[in-house]
Amino acid sequence: MSELAIGVDIGGTNIRAALVSKRGENLKKLSERTPTDPRQVFERVKAMVNQLDEANVVGLGIGIPGRVDISNRAVLSGGILNLAGMDLVDQLETSLGKRVVIENDCSMALIAEMSIGAAKGFQSAAMLTIGTGIGGAVAQDGRIYHGHRTAGQFGHICVQHDGPECTCGRRGCVETFSSGTALRRHIQEAGLSAASIADVFEMASNGDVTARAVLRAWTAPLRVALDNIAATMDPEIIVLGGGLGSDAARALADLPAVAPWFRPTILPATLGDDAGVIGAGLSTFSGTFGCTEKRVVLVNGVPASGKSHLAKLLSQRTGWPVLSLDGIKNPFLQHIGGVDREFNRTLGKASYQAIWSAIREAPAGSTFIIDAWFGFQPKTVLEAYIKDARVDRVAELWCKVPGVVAGDRYGRRLKDRLPGHPGAEYIPELVALADRAEPMGCGPSMSVDQTKEPDMDDVTAWISKVFGQTSK
């Protein structure tokens, strides 16, 4: 059964939700008015997701209108609809039992357009979604670029320093001139009897000077913003999406770039209002567009099973950092001195906790290799750490060696081990442990024969399959 996802696009006017396939197919969709009270948004989204939910839905992606910190899965601020401060992700995950990914709504739309739409095949792109407000997103090297946290707020490019006040607190942002809200204001201020942008275009094509002035007032500031994006980012393409994206692209045809240096390729989005929900759905699948998942590779095995060597080889192949239990613990053993086996175990537990604390604080899209004998703690402890660290995917490499091999290796390395590690008396216990030990089973597991040099082509190919994308 093919995996599906639910994509949700929270707009200032409507909330859209859709059942989305891995290929970006919109299989079923819903649309409802956005509540004016942000506290009601949670219940509205929950109800719509429940209507679309199926057994093979693996996750939920949500496009948020505003600044989003994807590392901490938090909404920092909003404009027309402000969801900042709402514990939206945890509430939905608890209520629905599904993994939730959040992004800026325009970033979600750009994911869709780069996957199956107007920007497909481009590695560097910018996008503006023009609707109630103006959203922005940027991609570099085929991935959404976040900068420090919230890059791509193109709706807040200042185009007139003494212009109208914006919801961000400044004046003259392009959103105040070129959004759908601004368009309605231009029409009203001009006294134009037009009910829609289509009416304005028709009147302008018939020679109506006022209609032409409205189009210029609406799109000239947008042209300035687009030229600024071209000057600072030099993207291969700028996509205009949202409910008015195609109309804006049409109007801009009469306002060519002034400076020959900055003439970006500007295209209307091809996915229309569906881009946000499709991108939100695609964002939940590993490898569909970069990687927004947090992942760990557990390099597991009893002492002297070759874990550290395998972890190092994997890190060299992938560039993923290694967090080693002994790497954290040993500096303390060097400085403390006089440590017995019981204290060594206590220090090991503390080091284990430190590893998972570091992973918890890491941003989405991070991948870690953990080098440890995980069996020294119950499986329930590992499962709790994985959940608390918000890890999405786990792959386990089981370092398999016969007990006699582990015992022999351990004995030969005794002279190099720091005080606090068990001595020669531990070898019989280790031999028995190695012969009965098994993987932890918190995710897919691959057994690696550690009596010979590991085949890293096989190892990385297997991990790529588990994680759903090619290791870099």
Buried (B, 14 or more C-beta within 10 A) or exposed (E): EEEBBBBBBBBBBBBBBBBBBBEBBBEEBBBEEBBEEBEEBBEBBBEBBEEBBEEEBBBBBBBBBBBBBBBBBBBBBBBBBBBBEBEBBEBBBEBBEBBBBBBBBBBBBBBBBBBBBBBEEBBBBBBBBBBBBBBBBBBBEEBBBBEEBBBBBBBBBBBBEEBEEBBBEEBBBBBBBBBBBBBBBBBEEBEBEBEEBEBBBEBBEEEBEBBBBBBBBBBBBBBBBBBBBBEEBEBBBBBBBBBBBBBBBBBBEEBEBEEEEBEBEBBBBBBBBBBBBBBBBBBBBBEBBBBBBBBBBBBBBBBBBBBBBBBBBBBEBBEBEBBBBBBBBBEBBEEEEEBEEEBBBEBBBEBBBBBBEBBEEBBBBBBBBBBBBBBBBEEEBBBEBBEEBBBBBBBBBBBBBEBEBBBBBBBEEEEEBBEBBBEEEBBEEBBEBBEEBEBBEBBBBBEBEBEEEBEBEEBBEBBBEBBBBEBE
